[in-house]
Amino acid sequence: MPSVKQINRLSPYLSRRLREYLLAAGAAEARAFRRSKGQEPPLVEGALFYLVDDLELLGHWDFGAKGRLSKILKDVAGQAPSGMGVPTPVPGEK
């Protein structure tokens, strides 16, 4: 689980709902750790955040974007004039 400090740093990029879930889960994790005196595995294991590769947009208002961001961008890129829309490789990315 990310620490409160880490969650606060990520807050500009998190929805209010996700931030609240992370904080609540972190508090539950801390309570479980104290209760078990560290003798039980964490409630949530592993890194929660690695590389974000795609987003699902859930716009529920008029003209709100819906669907996978990667597909939306791919569709838009396919409408670009010839020679454009070919992704530029990011150094160090496979």
C-alpha positions as a Markdown table, in Angstrom:
| # | Residue | x | y | z |
|---|---|---|---|---|
| 1 | Met | 0.0 | 0.0 | 0.0 |
| 2 | Pro | 1.2 | 3.5 | -0.7 |
| 3 | Ser | 1.8 | 5.6 | 2.4 |
| 4 | Val | -0.4 | 8.7 | 3.1 |
| 5 | Lys | 2.5 | 10.9 | 1.9 |
| 6 | Gln | 2.6 | 9.0 | -1.4 |
| 7 | Ile | -1.1 | 9.1 | -1.8 |
| 8 | Asn | -1.1 | 12.9 | -1.2 |
| 9 | Arg | 1.6 | 13.2 | -3.9 |
| 10 | Leu | -0.5 | 11.2 | -6.3 |
| 11 | Ser | -3.7 | 13.1 | -5.4 |
| 12 | Pro | -3.7 | 15.4 | -8.5 |
| 13 | Tyr | -3.9 | 12.3 | -10.6 |
| 14 | Leu | -6.4 | 10.3 | -8.6 |
| 15 | Ser | -10.2 | 10.6 | -8.5 |
| 16 | Arg | -11.5 | 11.6 | -5.1 |
| 17 | Arg | -13.1 | 8.1 | -4.8 |
| 18 | Leu | -9.9 | 6.2 | -5.6 |
| 19 | Arg | -8.0 | 8.4 | -3.1 |
| 20 | Glu | -10.5 | 7.7 | -0.4 |
| 21 | Tyr | -10.3 | 3.9 | -1.1 |
| 22 | Leu | -6.5 | 4.0 | -0.9 |
| 23 | Leu | -6.6 | 5.9 | 2.4 |
| 24 | Ala | -9.3 | 3.6 | 3.8 |
| 25 | Ala | -7.4 | 0.4 | 2.7 |
| 26 | Gly | -4.2 | 1.8 | 4.1 |
| 27 | Ala | -5.9 | 2.4 | 7.5 |
| 28 | Ala | -7.3 | -1.1 | 7.4 |
| 29 | Glu | -3.9 | -2.5 | 6.6 |
| 30 | Ala | -2.4 | -0.7 | 9.6 |
| 31 | Arg | -5.1 | -2.0 | 11.9 |
| 32 | Ala | -4.6 | -5.5 | 10.7 |
| 33 | Phe | -0.8 | -5.2 | 11.1 |
| 34 | Arg | -1.2 | -4.0 | 14.7 |
| 35 | Arg | -3.8 | -6.6 | 15.5 |
| 36 | Ser | -1.6 | -9.5 | 14.2 |
| 37 | Lys | 1.6 | -7.9 | 15.6 |
| 38 | Gly | 3.1 | -8.3 | 12.2 |
| 39 | Gln | 2.6 | -12.1 | 12.2 |
| 40 | Glu | 0.2 | -12.2 | 9.2 |
| 41 | Pro | 0.8 | -11.2 | 5.6 |
| 42 | Pro | -0.5 | -7.8 | 4.4 |
| 43 | Leu | -4.1 | -7.6 | 3.3 |
| 44 | Val | -2.8 | -6.1 | 0.0 |
| 45 | Glu | 0.5 | -7.4 | -1.4 |
| 46 | Gly | 2.7 | -6.2 | -4.2 |
| 47 | Ala | 3.1 | -2.9 | -5.8 |
| 48 | Leu | -0.2 | -1.3 | -6.7 |
| 49 | Phe | 1.3 | 1.2 | -9.2 |
| 50 | Tyr | 3.7 | 0.3 | -12.0 |
| 51 | Leu | 3.4 | 1.6 | -15.5 |
| 52 | Val | -0.1 | 2.8 | -16.5 |
| 53 | Asp | -0.6 | 1.5 | -20.0 |
| 54 | Asp | -4.2 | 2.4 | -20.7 |
| 55 | Leu | -7.3 | 4.1 | -19.2 |
| 56 | Glu | -10.9 | 3.3 | -19.4 |
| 57 | Leu | -12.9 | 6.5 | -19.8 |
| 58 | Leu | -16.4 | 6.4 | -18.3 |
| 59 | Gly | -17.8 | 9.7 | -19.4 |
| 60 | His | -21.5 | 9.7 | -18.5 |
| 61 | Trp | -22.4 | 13.2 | -19.6 |
| 62 | Asp | -23.2 | 14.6 | -23.1 |
| 63 | Phe | -20.1 | 14.3 | -25.3 |
| 64 | Gly | -18.2 | 12.6 | -22.4 |
| 65 | Ala | -15.5 | 10.3 | -23.7 |
| 66 | Lys | -16.2 | 6.6 | -23.3 |
| 67 | Gly | -14.0 | 3.6 | -23.9 |
| 68 | Arg | -10.3 | 2.8 | -23.8 |
| 69 | Leu | -8.1 | 5.8 | -24.2 |
| 70 | Ser | -5.7 | 3.8 | -26.4 |
| 71 | Lys | -8.4 | 2.9 | -28.9 |
| 72 | Ile | -9.6 | 6.5 | -29.0 |
| 73 | Leu | -6.1 | 7.8 | -29.6 |
| 74 | Lys | -5.5 | 5.0 | -32.2 |
| 75 | Asp | -8.7 | 6.0 | -34.0 |
| 76 | Val | -7.8 | 9.7 | -34.0 |
| 77 | Ala | -4.2 | 8.9 | -35.2 |
| 78 | Gly | -5.7 | 6.8 | -38.1 |
| 79 | Gln | -7.5 | 9.9 | -39.3 |
| 80 | Ala | -4.2 | 11.9 | -39.5 |
| 81 | Pro | -2.7 | 12.8 | -42.8 |
| 82 | Ser | -0.3 | 10.3 | -44.3 |
| 83 | Gly | 3.1 | 10.2 | -42.5 |
| 84 | Met | 1.5 | 11.3 | -39.3 |
| 85 | Gly | 0.0 | 9.1 | -36.6 |
| 86 | Val | 3.0 | 6.7 | -36.4 |
| 87 | Pro | 4.0 | 6.5 | -32.8 |
| 88 | Thr | 7.4 | 7.8 | -31.9 |
| 89 | Pro | 9.3 | 5.3 | -29.9 |
| 90 | Val | 10.0 | 6.3 | -26.3 |
| 91 | Pro | 13.7 | 5.8 | -25.4 |
| 92 | Gly | 14.1 | 2.8 | -23.2 |
| 93 | Glu | 10.6 | 1.5 | -23.9 |
| 94 | Lys | 10.0 | -1.8 | -25.7 |
